Amino acid sequence: KSENANMGHSGPGKISHHHKTVLQGAMGIVMVFAVDDQQSFLNIRTWLQNIEDNAQDNVDMIVLANKCDIPFEDRQVSKDDIVNFSEENNIMVFETSTKANKRHRRGF
């Protein structure tokens, strides 16, 4: 049986006991941020720390950078930021757009 766990928005703050339990049993984790929201990108680092502190060592993770369809000038997170984050954290990041139905399945 597969369970989906909605960890909510990747906002800062203490992680609840429920979320710790979910992380401890997770086999895979997908984190999402919006390229037009710098704070959502920065919050991914908080989630990575929570995952490192609470999940199994071998948990699979990917990050989806959503809203890649927006105009370049509306982006708050550059492609270089995404590449650097991916390399620094050794985690795959896929640029996606659920609105434009672009590459969101690629991450799965």
C-alpha positions as CSV (number, residue, x, y, z in Angstrom):
1,K,0.0,0.0,0.0
2,S,1.4,3.4,-1.0
3,E,0.8,6.5,1.2
4,N,1.1,10.1,0.1
5,A,2.2,12.5,2.8
6,N,1.5,16.1,2.2
7,M,4.1,17.9,4.2
8,G,2.5,21.2,3.4
9,H,4.3,24.2,2.1
10,S,8.1,24.2,2.6
11,G,7.9,27.0,5.1
12,P,10.2,27.4,8.0
13,G,9.5,26.3,11.5
14,K,9.6,23.3,13.7
15,I,8.7,20.0,12.2
16,S,5.8,18.2,13.8
17,H,6.0,14.7,15.3
18,H,3.7,13.5,12.5
19,H,6.1,14.8,9.9
20,K,9.0,13.2,11.6
21,T,7.2,9.9,11.6
22,V,6.4,10.3,7.9
23,L,10.0,11.2,7.1
24,Q,11.3,8.2,9.1
25,G,9.2,5.8,6.9
26,A,9.7,7.6,3.6
27,M,11.2,5.7,0.7
28,G,11.1,8.7,-1.6
29,I,10.6,12.4,-1.1
30,V,9.6,15.1,-3.7
31,M,10.2,18.7,-2.8
32,V,8.8,21.5,-5.0
33,F,9.5,25.2,-5.2
34,A,8.4,28.0,-7.5
35,V,11.0,29.7,-9.7
36,D,9.1,33.0,-9.1
37,D,9.3,32.7,-5.3
38,Q,12.9,33.0,-3.9
39,Q,11.7,32.1,-0.4
40,S,10.2,28.8,-1.5
41,F,13.6,27.9,-3.0
42,L,15.4,28.9,0.2
43,N,13.0,26.8,2.3
44,I,14.1,23.7,0.4
45,R,17.4,23.8,2.4
46,T,15.4,23.7,5.6
47,W,13.5,20.6,4.4
48,L,16.8,19.0,3.4
49,Q,18.1,19.5,6.9
50,N,14.8,18.0,8.3
51,I,15.2,15.1,6.0
52,E,18.8,14.5,7.0
53,D,17.8,14.7,10.6
54,N,14.8,12.4,10.4
55,A,14.7,10.2,7.3
56,Q,16.5,7.0,6.5
57,D,20.0,7.4,5.0
58,N,19.1,5.8,1.7
59,V,15.9,7.8,1.0
60,D,15.5,8.9,-2.6
61,M,14.9,12.6,-3.2
62,I,14.2,14.9,-6.1
63,V,13.3,18.6,-6.3
64,L,10.9,20.1,-8.8
65,A,11.4,23.7,-9.9
66,N,7.9,24.6,-10.9
67,K,6.7,27.5,-13.1
68,C,9.4,27.2,-15.7
69,D,6.9,28.6,-18.2
70,I,7.0,32.1,-16.8
71,P,8.9,34.9,-18.6
72,F,12.6,35.1,-17.7
73,E,12.2,38.5,-16.1
74,D,9.7,37.1,-13.6
75,R,12.0,34.5,-12.3
76,Q,13.5,34.9,-8.8
77,V,15.5,31.7,-9.0
78,S,17.9,31.5,-11.9
79,K,18.9,28.4,-13.8
80,D,22.4,28.9,-12.4
81,D,21.0,28.9,-8.8
82,I,19.3,25.6,-9.6
83,V,22.3,24.0,-11.1
84,N,24.5,25.1,-8.2
85,F,22.0,23.8,-5.6
86,S,21.7,20.5,-7.4
87,E,25.5,20.1,-7.5
88,E,26.1,21.2,-3.9
89,N,23.5,18.9,-2.6
90,N,23.9,16.0,-5.0
91,I,20.2,16.0,-5.7
92,M,18.4,15.9,-9.1
93,V,16.3,19.0,-9.9
94,F,13.9,19.1,-12.7
95,E,12.4,22.3,-14.1
96,T,8.6,21.8,-14.6
97,S,5.4,23.6,-15.3
98,T,2.2,22.1,-14.2
99,K,0.2,25.0,-15.8
100,A,1.8,24.4,-19.2
101,N,2.0,20.6,-18.7
102,K,5.8,20.6,-19.2
103,R,8.1,18.0,-17.9
104,H,6.3,17.4,-14.6
105,R,6.2,13.7,-15.3
106,R,9.9,13.6,-16.0
107,G,10.6,13.8,-12.3
108,F,8.6,10.6,-11.7
